[in-house]
Amino acid sequence: MDAEMNKLQGKLPETVAISVERMMRFCLLSWMAFEHASNKTKILPLHLTRFGVLLFETASFFYSLFDHRKDSINLLKVWQGFDHPFGGELQDCVRRLDPFKEELRLVRNRVGFHGSLNRIDERSGLGIFDVDSLRADNFFKLMRDMTELFLRMIEWYMKRMDESMKPREVLMEFLDEMKGHL
């Protein structure tokens, strides 16, 4: 499938195909995380529940979609330089993401991907998950909005793939994967 995703009609750079694959992964993570959200009180700490694990991994992955390092994907940069209908919406979502970026970086580094050696450092950035706060509501709404935007971007991209790569079938298989998590 990787080879299929890299062959496009037209002249979009390979980074666009890679970004679409990463958006697909984020969409699956996001839907799975929300699917496992629960109001039940549990003895397990949040980070050891299915919801917590998926939430921290999704948030970590979310941060990585807009990384500022030159050797990493940044969807805003990747999707500049060619014509598409998502420029304004993508910029708006990135603007809404900015207040969370530093906390997401800490979550990614200290809980999600890398880990911490003490609980004080580990807690850094977790304020965005305080479920009783407007800040958490705004963050979760942003995650849902980004997922919906990414689904439209993925579909737009697939419609421009070479027909020999079976883009309709690829899209339908991806959407079937999502159906189990909607």
N, C-alpha and C positions, 0 to 999 in steps of 0.2 A: 504494500500500500504506500510506503514511503516514496517509491519511484513514481507511483501514480500521482501523488500529491505534488510532486515537483515538476510535472509536465503540464504546462499551461498553454492555452492559445494566447497569443499576444506576447508581451515582453515584460511581464511582472518579474521582479527579481526573486531568487530562491528564498530570500528572507521572508517574503510574503507567504509562501507555502509553509515554511517553518512556523510562522506566527499563527497561521490557521490551525495547524496541528496543536499548538499550545493552547489556543482558544478552545479547541475541542476538549482538551484535557481539563481545562479550568471549568468548562460547562459541566462536565461529568462530575468533577469533584464538588462543585457548588451544589448541584442538585442532590447528590448523595448526602452532603452535610445537612442540608435543610430537611431531607427525608428522615434523618435520624434525630432531629430536634425533639426534645421531650420536656414536658413540664414536671415530670416525676422527680421527686427528691431521691437522691441515691447516696449511698455510702461512698461509692467511688468518687474520687475527685474528677472534676470535669475533664481534665486532660487524659484520663484513663478510660473514658467512655467512648463508644463509637462516634457519637456526635462531636465530642471534644477533639478526638484525634482527627476526624475529617475536617472540622472547623479550623484547627491550627494548620493543618496541611494545606487546606484551601486558601487560607489567608496568606500563608508563606508563598504559595504558588502565585497568588494574586499579585503580591509585591514583585515577584520575579518577572511578571509580564511588562512591567514598566521600569525595569532596572536602568540606572543611568550609566552603568559601566559600558565602555565602548565595545566590549566583546560579548555583550548580552543583548537579548531581545528587548526592545522597547517598542511596544505596539504603536505608540504615537509617531515615533520616528520612522518605523518600517512602513506605515501606511501613508506617509507623506510622499509626494513626488509622483503620484499617479492619480487619475481621476476615479473617484468613488463617492457614493452618496453619504458616507458616514463621518466626514471630517468634523462637522460641528458637534455631533453627538459624542464622538470619541473625545474631542477636546473638552467638552462639558464634563464628561465622566472623569477625565484626568484632573480637571480642576477640583471636582468633588473629592477625588482621591488624595490630593495634596495634603490636607490636614491629618491624614492617617498614615502617610508614608513613613515617617520616622518610627512610629509605633509598629507598623507592619515589618519594617526592617528588623527591629528588635525581636518581634515574635518569630520571624523567620530564623534569625540567628540563634536565639536563646531557647526557643521551645520547638519550633517547627523542624528545621533542618540540621542545625549544628549542635545545639545543646549548651547548657550552662553547668558550671561546677558548684553553684550555690543557689539557694531559693530566692534570695534578694534579686540577683541579676535575672533569674528566670522570670520573675514577676514583671519585669520592665516591659511596657507596651501592652500589657493585658487589659488596661483600662478600656480599650475599644470593645471589649466583650462584656462589659458590665450591663447585663440584660435589663436593668432597671433605669438605664440612662437614655436620653435623647441621642447622645453620641453613638451608642450601640445601634439604636434604631436607624440612624442615618447610615452607619456602616453596612448593616445588613441590607438596607434598601439599595445602597450602591452596588453591593454584590449581586443582588437580583437584577438590577438595571443593566449591569455589565453583562451578565449572563444572557439576558434577552438581546442586547446589542450584538454580542458575539454570535449568537445563533443567526441573526440576520446577516452579519458579515460573512459567516461561514457559507451560508446559502448563496450569497452574492458571488463569492469566490468560486464555489462549485459550478455555478452556471457558466463560468468563463473557462472551465477546464476543457481540454481536448476530449471530444466525445469518445475517443478510443480508450480513454482511462475510466470510462463508466461513471461519470460524476453523479448521475442521478442515483445509481446503485450505492455509491459510497455515501452520499447524503442520507439516503433512506436507511442504510445500515447504522449510521451514526444516530439518526433520530430514533431508530428502534432501541438502541442502547439507552438513549435518554428517556424513553417511555417508561422504563422500569423505575425511573427516579423522579418522575414529575409529580 
